[in-house]
Amino acid sequence: MRSRCTRVWGLWAERLAGRRLRIWGGEVLAKQPHERTPSYLHDDQVSSLLDSPITFNAWIALVDVPVARGAMSFLPGSHRRPGPDRVTVADLPNDAFASYLLDTWPDLQWKRRMTIPLRAGGATFHHDRTAHEAGPNTTDQIRLAFVVTFTAAEARYRPQKGRDPLAMTAGQPIDPDRYRWPAPPRPFHEPTRP
């Protein structure tokens, strides 16, 4: 049975993108109580297997996520930074993954960070090139979130050097029956402004 929440998030995603989308994947993220290590500053495009005009994530809080529980912080506008389009993970030394963004784009260290605490059921949406991080969880409760990755309907498979996990050919369109958000097909209408 299709969830009403999934349809609602899909509709919001399409409105934000201004185009038809499909779901590429989803995962549950957990940060254990008293996990004092923050997540490093990163973007999601570094691990993307897609060639798409737009890919972004909905980060949905499954529990209340105040700052002390590891709320997400974003660098607004960082998705518009100049090339390279993405860093190839396989080309990084083993110890450089946690610092690749600042090593490649040092000006990001001066960008304003916006931390967004969320109530359970709240969500943020961010472009896959948006630099972001999460703080430590200093509370007695687990932080749980569900991330849904949306991409353009015309996205194609783009494996990375040393990372080709799918039984697909480079440049192949992603399977429209397997990777779609669960709304019935309908024409997309550009949102109009009042």
N, C-alpha and C positions, 0 to 999 in steps of 0.2 A: 504494500500500500504506500502510495506517495504521501509524504508528509506535507502538511500545509506550510510549515516553516520553510522547507526547502523551496517551495514555489515562491514564497514571499521573498526569501533572500535572492533567488534567481531573478525575480522581477526588479528588485533594487539594483542588482548588479547590472542588468541590461540598461536600466535607466541611467546609471552612472557612466557606463561605457558608450551609450548612444548607438548600440548595435546589437545584433543577435549574438548570443554567446552559447557556449556549452561548458559543462563541468569537465575538467581534466582530472581532478582527483580530490581527495580529502584525507585528513588525518587528525587524530586526537593528540594533543600536546599536553604533557603533564610536567609540572614542576613540583617536586616533592617539598614537604614542609622543611624549613630550615636549610634549604638549598641556597647557600650564600653566593654561589657563582652566577653572575649575570650572564645572559647570552651575549655574544660578541656582536658588534655592529656588522650587519651584513645586508645583502639584498637577496631576493629569491631567484633572480635571473641567473645567478652564478650556477645554480643546479638545475635550471630548466632544460627540458628536452623538447622544447617547442620553438618553431619559427612562426611567430604570430604577430599581427599588428598591435595586439594588446593582450596581456595576461595579468591578472591581479587576484588577490586573495581576500576572502572575507574571513576575519579572525573573530570567532564567536565565543564569548565567555560562557562556559557551562556552569561556573560558580561565580560569585562576586569576586572581582579582581581589583582590589585597591592597590595603591602603589606598593605597599609593603608585601603584597603577594606576587609581585613580578609583573606589574602592568607594562604594556608595550609603550615604547617611545619611538617616535618617527622623526625623520629630518624632512620637513615639508619642502617640496620642490626638488628633492635630490634625484628624483627619477629623470629630471631634465638635464642632468650633467652631461658634458661632452663625452665622446667616445673614449676608449673602445666601448662597443655595445655591451660586452660582457667579458669577464675574466675567465680563462679556461682553468678550471680547478686542477687538471692534470699537470699544468705547467707550473703550479705553485710549489715551493719547497714545503715539506711536511709541517713546519712550524709557522708558515705564513698565512694559513687559511683565516685565522682569527683577525688578521690585520690587512687583508688584501684591499678592502675598500679605501682605507686611509693611505695605504702604500701607493695605490693607483691614482686616487683622487685626494691629495692631501688637503685641499681646501674644504673638504667635508667636515674636518675637525672644528671649523669655525661656524658651521651651520647651527641654527637654533634647533633644539630638540623639543618635541612636544610629547609629553607623557599623558596617556589617556586611561584613567581607571574606568572600569566597566562593571555594571551590575550584571548578574547572571541573565543571559539572553541578549545582552547588548553586543554590538559588533562594530568593528572597524573594517574599512576596505582600503587596501593599498596596492598600488602598481608594483609589479615584480622587480622594478629597478629602484623602488623607494628604499633608502637606507633605514634600517630599524634595528632595535634591540629590546631586550626585556630585562628588567632588574631582577635582583635575587628575591627569593621567597623567604622572608624572615618570620613568617607566621607559623602557627601550629596546624594549618590546614593546607591541603593540596591545591594547587592551581590547575584547573582543567580548562582547556579550550578546544574547539573544533575548527579546523581551517579547511575552507573549501576554495579550490583553485578554479577560477573561471578563465576561459580563453575565447578568442574569436572563433566563430563557427568554421572559418576557412583555415585554421591552424594546421601546420604540417609538422611531422616528426623531424627533429634535429638532434641526433645523438651527439654526445660530446666525446672528445678525444679520451679514450680509456674508459668510457662509460656509455654503453649501448645495451641497456637492459631489456629492451622490448623486441619482440619478433616482428619488427617493422623495418622498412627500407628508408634511408634518409630521404626526405622530401615527400614521403607518402602522406596523404591527408589522414588525419586521425579519424578513426572509425566513428561515423555519425550515430550508429546504433549503440555503441558501447559508451561513448563519451558525450553525453548530452545531459542537460538538466531536465528533470522530469516534468516538463510542462508540455502540453500537447502542441504540435506545430501550429504556428500562427504567423501572419505577416507582422513584421516589425514596423512600428510607426514611430518616427522621430518625435521625441517629446516636444511640445510646443510651449513657449513661454507666454504667460498672460500679458 
